[in-house]
């Protein structure tokens, strides 16, 4: 019988809420259930470490991408097994891994799904599972505050994206694995561990979260017209075929900006910086995912 932990964002909702989650979990063979609720995602790391220290064999994380990011940052490099219950707005990691916004199925995947070791990115010392960025995307995310996301859901990102398209560019220098790769004016730099990012955009067509590499993209689009062409290309073809994008991959990257700009991790704004150090942590966390058809369940 498993020792199971739940780390839950009190303000997030899915199905019948946390009462139903407790019932769904205790319907299984659970030896001990550890339960931690937090009022905001930044309080989650302390509880995640408590659960790990208490010997939890399976840790359910209830919330959105910010909640998941805070937990994987705290548990990176450990033997923790995380099961995502996607109760947020975008639920990017869950979507990329095929975990549905369905409580019963998310709990089933936690107990019966495959255990998959995933890479984690690390930006200025903090881990992320989906993406990080500086410039346009981070400013768009910072503008989509909690109230706007609660009212508009995923459309909040589209709304703020339209507001920021055609914004400023910044002289930028990027090194990948110690070699100069880009120097020029950039509106956005993205670091991806998976393909689909904020707003459901397929930014990195060849990304895999377990290949040991970090995808790196830089955007030079300036005007609303150029941004419109870029987003249309992302929606209908490969991102790297746009004249306003360069994409490569590396294990480490250094980004230097002529002036501080807002940056983000997994959809959470983090303030401003003019230098960003990024790297990949291969097989940094274990996450429960749907079992592939014909594969033996764990």
C-alpha positions, 0 to 999 in steps of 0.5 A: 500500500502506497504512502500518497501525498497531495499538494493542492492550491486551495483556489484552483477548481476541477470537477467536484473540487478537493473533496472529490479528489480525496474520495478518488484517491482513497478509493485506491489502496492507500496506506497513508494519505498526507494532505497539504493545502496552500493559498498560493503556489509560492508556498508549495515548495516547502510542502513538497519537501515535507512530503518527500521527507515523510516518505511519500511514494506518490505526490499529487500536485493539484493546480496550474502550471505555476503550482507544478513548476514550484513543486518540480523546482523543489523536487528536482533531482530527487526520487519523487514521483509526481502526478498532475491534476490539471486544475489551472488555466493553461495546464501546459505540462499536462497537455504536452504529456496527455494528462486530461483535465478530468479528475477521475482520469488524472487520478487513474494515471497517477496510480496506473500510468507510466512513470516517465523521467523528464528533463528539466530546464534551469534558468538563473538557478530555478527549474522549469518543466515547460518553458522559460522566456524573456521579453514579449512572452514574459510581458504578455504573461505578466499582463495576464493577471489572475483576475483576467485569467479567471474571467477569460481563461486561455483567451487572456493570453491571446488578449494580452498578446495582441496588446504587446505585439509590436512592442520593443526589441532589445539588443541581445547576445546569446551563446549556446554551449559557449559559442556565440549564436545570436547578436542583434535586436530581439523581441523575445527569447524562448527556452523550451523543454516541450513543443507547445507553449502558452496560448497553445502555440507550437513553438518548438516542433522537434522538442522532446522532454526527455532528449537531454537538450534545451530548445532555444528560440529567438524572435526578431519580429517588431511590428504587429504585422510581423508578429501576425505573420509569425503567429500565422506561421506557427499555427500552420507550419513549422516555427523555424521556417519563419524569417523572424525566428531562429531556433537551435538546441543546447545544453547550456545558454547565456543570454545578455540583454542591453537592458533588463526585461521581464522573464518567466518560467512555466507561465509565471512572471519573475521580475526583470533581468539583463543576464540569464543563465540556462541549462538542462537537467536530464531526467530531472523529475519523474512524472506519471503519464498515460500508458502507451497503448499496448504497454504494461501499466506500472 
